[in-house]
């Protein structure tokens, strides 16, 4: 009779500050979230409080002026953003126009695939998105079956900052509703993946068929709380 593997909590950290303590100046971060949905807000705050600078951040967007990744812009800790959407952030606009912030705009589907490819160990891929636009500048173009495609490089990062709903001590993750967005992709693209979760459950409590991201990709887990979960623009239907 085989001996069961004992549960481990080696991945669980006491605080977001502890989990991010080795992020240094010049690091590259890939960060989950879409708009303000599913952002790892407490990990972002810990990075701000750590005071590291010259960060390259890969994320769908850069939050708003005073929330999400926008707080790292306020403190001028980000030197480059690789993202798809940069609206609704006046600090972002001002720093870009003043030459303080380097920006690489990427079509949203391409950004997602670049993260996925990085996590899968695929160095590059061809896509039709961006052909004939400034996105294609300096990139290899090839023709397949009469259609032109761009060569896009995969994206990886020193650290991934991810928000999940539930995790077990092994780092198996479950995301909730639209918070799933870019988080599973970001989790695979980081060399060290740090996840903040709303609930940590015991080993065996997660339904294996419901796990979205395997704990193989996760190195550190932090249990958060008191989430603000802002909505960028609240629209209500008339009664």
Beta strands, then each sheet from edge to edge (+ up, - down):
strand 1: 12-13
strand 2: 28-31
strand 3: 55-58
strand 4: 78-83
strand 5: 102-105
strand 6: 124-127
strand 7: 141-144
strand 8: 147-153
strand 9: 157-168
strand 10: 173-174
strand 11: 190-201
strand 12: 220-223
sheet 1: 1+ 12+ 11+ 9+ 2+ 3+ 4+ 5+
sheet 2: 1+ 12+ 11+ 9+ 10-
sheet 3: 6+ 8- 7+
end
